Each structure stands twice: as C-alpha cells, then as structure tokens.
Amino acid sequence: MGVFDVLYDYGEYDYSSYYNGLLTDYLASHQDKFHDLFEQIAAIDNTVCLYTNFEIRCNLEALANKKIGYRDINKVPAGVMKAPYILYWKKDNNQRAILINLDSYIEAKGMYYCLSEVDNVFEKQRLELLAMYLNEDNQNNLLNSFKTLYENRKTVGAVQRKFDSQYIPNMEDMKEAAVEESTRLFDELIAALAQTEDKETKAQLIYRGVSRIFLLKKAIYVSYMTNKTLLVERHGENVVEQRRFAKAYADEVRIVPFYQLWNPESAGQNEE
C-alpha cells in the first residue's frame, strides 16, 4: 500500500478538526493563508488531495524515543501534536506526499521521523514522504518540490537531501540550531504562561511546547543515528558509540521539567 492509499483511507471529513479530501474542494470551502499557493498546485492536477491537522503519534516503545528520554511527552494528550498540512497524490504508478510544518525545518524532520518509525503509520511508506518547512517567504520551495516529484524528475530522498543541505548542512549546525530554537521556544513559553491564570490555557501552552521540544530532540537523535558518514569516520562503525553521541547531542536541546512549567518563575530559575 502506497502513501496515497494510506492517507486517503485514514480519516473521514470532520469540520471540527481536520479535512481529508480533494484540494480543490478544500479551496472552495476554506479560507487559507496559502490559498494562492494551493491553487497553483491544484491547477497542475485537480486530483491532488490535502489532509489538514494530521495527528502525529509516536511509538513510545521505539528505541530512539527511549534513548531521547524526554518522558514528559507521555503526559501530552492525543491530538496535540499535529502536522498542519499533508499534500498527497498518485500519478501513473507513483504515490507521493509532502508533510508540511509551519514552525521550522528541524521540527518537520522530527514529525517525519515519528511517523516513519517502527510500527507507525508511514513505516513502510517513508521513501514516498517528503518533510518540508513552509512560511510566507519560501512558498516557491513547496511549489517547485511538488512539480519535481509530480513529474518524477527526482526521488523524494534527493529532494529531501537538497533541503537538508539548505537548512542543516551538518550535524553540528543542526544541533546548534535546535539548541537555539529550544531556548527561544521555552523563553517564549515561560513568558506566555506568566501572562495567564487560566489552567486550560496553561495546559495547552505546555502541551504544545513539550511536543515541539520532543520533535527537536527526535530530529537530532535520528539524524545522528542515520548519518553513515559519522558512523564510519567518527565512530569506526561502532553503533554503540554512535548511539551514545546521538543521545548526548539530543540532550543538549534545552528542556524544562513538566512540573516546573506550571510555575513560570520556577521554570525561569531552575532548568533541567
């Protein structure tokens, strides 16, 4: 079963939470800030589909998630961690999908690694799924990537490597970017928590913040573990040593314990 078949059968239309169906129908019934971009894609093929707010679930028993050790992700309810958009289509004998994150490229990679891990929804379709970061300024990246994959000019892996080289050219740069992103994220989260006394609002802020940090850690750990050059040149093909380094890199991504986030002043002073 290809990625299109999985997504097409995955969910029904639900006005309250997500949409799953033809992109043209979505454009006819929704106002979206990327409306013009999606219209250009739909004009190329009116059978392209869109899935919005696709829930990201992680297999907590997977080795990578255990090594990451960010146990607070266990406290995040289902339905918090979501991919804003997944574009998907089939043409001839090819099925492809583009997973879109609106926060950062590293988080997009974290989402991809979650969804393609052992016993997860795209474990067998990982070579058909591209992870992308989308904002107002890089919309041409999505349009051009769609055209490239739609016309079967490059593999998903080749397109993904192009974006890797653009956003995270090496593991050191990736780690530094993730550490910087996690620090900014928690600073903003702690400031936002200090501005509200509503428990439900606090909970949603905390759940989303913890989820995003987990995605950063996931991206760092798995990217390190799948880097064959590092395995050979730095670790002499010693996988145990590579795993130790991968965990150490992921550990550098800043976290604040879940319980401290309920007390912004404490979170600002005492960090794990």
N, C-alpha and C positions, 0 to 999 in steps of 0.2 A: 504494500500500500504506500502510495506516494504522499508527499506533504499536502497536496491539494485535497486528496481524498480524506485525509485525517481531519483537516480544518473544516472542510465542507460539512462533514458529518458530526462535528464536535459539539455544536450548540445550536439551539433554536433562536430565532429573533426574540429579543427581550428589550422592550423600550426602556425599562427601568435601569438596565445595567450595561448592556452591550448590543452591538449589531453584528450579524454574521450573514453576509449575502453579497449580491452584486454591488460593485462600487457605484454603478450608475443609479441604482435605487437609493443608495445612501446619499448621494449628492442631491437627489431630488427631494429628499425629506429632512436633511440636516444642514445646518449652517456650520461650516467648519473653517478654521483659520487657514487650512491648507487646501481650501476648495479649488482654487485655480490650478494648483499642482496636481491634485487628484483628477481634475477634469482633463488635463493633458494626458494622463495615464489612461483614463477611460476612453479617450478618443483613439488611442492606439488599438485597444481591444475592449469592446464593451462586455466581455465575459469575465474580465478580471474581478476578483472578489476582495472584500475587505472584512476583517474581523477587528472590532474595537474592544478595548479593555479586556484583553485576553489574560486570564489569571495565570500568574507564574507560581508554580508549586515546585518545591524542592524535595528530593528524596533524602530525608534526614539520616537515613542509614547508609548513604553513599560514603565511601571512604573520604572523598575530598571534603565533604561537609563536616565529617567528624574531625578531620585534621584542622580545618579552619577554626573550629572550637568556639564559634560565636553563638553560645547557647540561647541567647535572648531571641533568636529567630524562632525558637519553639513557642514563644509567647505571643507571636504575631498571628492574629486570626486569619482564616482563609479569606481571600478576596481583597486583601490589602495590596499585595504586590501584583501589579498588572502591567502588561505591555499596551501602550495607548493604541497602537495600530499593528496589524499584520496584513500586508498585501499578499495575495496568493493567486496563482493561475496555473493553467496547464495548456500546453501548445504542442501539437504533434505528440511525441512520446515523452515530453519533458514536463515535470511538475516543479514549480519553484515558489518560494515565499520569501518575503522581506520582513523581518522583525524590526520594529521601529521604537526607539527610546527617545524621549524628548529632553532628558537631563544631561547625559554625557555618553561618549562612546564607550568608556570603560563599563558603565552600567549596562549598556546594550550588550556587551560581551558577557557580562555576568548573567543577564537574562538568558542569553543563548546557551551558556554552559549549564544553567539549571534545567532548561527544557530539553537539552540533548543528553543529559546524564543518564546513567543506568536506571532502567525501569521508569523513565519519564516519557512524556508524550511524544517527543521527537527523537528518541534514542536511535531509531532506525532511519530517520529522515534528516539527520544532521548535515549531510552533504547537499541537501536541497534548500537549506535555510540560511539566509544572509542576515547578519545583525548590523543595524545602522543607527546612527545618531542623526536626528533631524531638528533643525531650528529654522528661523526665518531667513537666515543668511546662506544656508547650504542646500537649498531645495533642489538645485540642479544636480547635486550628488545623487539624490534619490531617483530623479527622472532619468539620468544617464545610466545609473545602475540597472534600473528596470529595463531600459531599452537593450542594454548589453546582454542581460540574462534572457530577456524575451526573445531576442534574435539568436540566442545560443552562441554568441561570439566568444564568451569566456565562461569558465566554470564558476560556481559560487565561491569555491576556495580561492581562485585567482582574484576575484573582486574583493573578497574579504582581506586578502593579504595586502591589496592596494590601500585599503583604509587603515589596516594595521600600521603600515609604514607611514601613513599620514598623521595618525593620531598618537600612536605608541610605537615609535621606531625600534625601541629595545626595552628590555625588562627594567633597566634602571630608570628610564624616563617614565615608564608605565607606573612603577612603584611610587616615584616622586609625585606624579600627577594624582594618583589615588590618595596618597597621604595628604596632599594639599586639598583635594576635594573633600575628604572626610573631615578635615579640620574646619573648613568653611561650612560644611553641612551641619556639623554639631554646634558650631558657634551660632549659626542662624536658628537652629532648632532650640537651643537653650534660651536665646533671646525671645523667640516666639512663645515658648512655654511660660516665660516670666510675665507675658502680657495677658494671660488668661487664667481665670479660676475655674472655668468650666471643665469638668472631668472628662466629658466625652470629647471635647475639642483637644484636650491634652492627650488623651489616648490615641486619637487619630494621628496627631502630630508625631507622637512617639513611635507608633507602629510603622508609619511611613519612613521615618528617619532610620529606624533599626533595619528595615528592609533594604533601604538604599545602601547602607554601610555593608550589609551582608553581600549585596551584589558586587560591591567594590572588592571585598575580600575574596569572593568566589572567582572573580575575573583574574585577580592577581595569582591566586594559588593555581588554578587550572592552566593559565597561560604559561606559568613557570614549568609546570609538570609536563606540558605538551611541547616544550621547546627542546627539540632534539639536539640543536647546536650546543645548548648549555649542558645537556646530559653528557655529550661526548667530550666537549672541550673543557668544561669546568669541573665536571664530576666523574670523568673517566668511565662513563656508562654505569656508575653506581647509583641505582634508582633510590636506594635508601637515603643517600646523602642528598640527592636532588629533592626528595620529599622534605627533608629537614630544612633545606634552604627555602623551598616554596612556602613552608609554614612560617618561617622567620620573616619572609617578605610580606606575607599576608598579615602577620602580627603587627607590622609597622603601621598599618592603617588604623587610625585612631578610633577608639570606641569609648563610650561612656556607659557604665552598667545601667541596666534597665531600671533598677530601683532608684538610682540617683537622678534619673531623668524626671522623676515625679517631684524632685526638689531642685529646681534650676540653679539656685545658689550653691547647693552642694555639688551639683554636676559641674559647675564652673570652677570649683576649687579642687575637687578630688576626681581624678581621672584614672581609669584602669589602664 
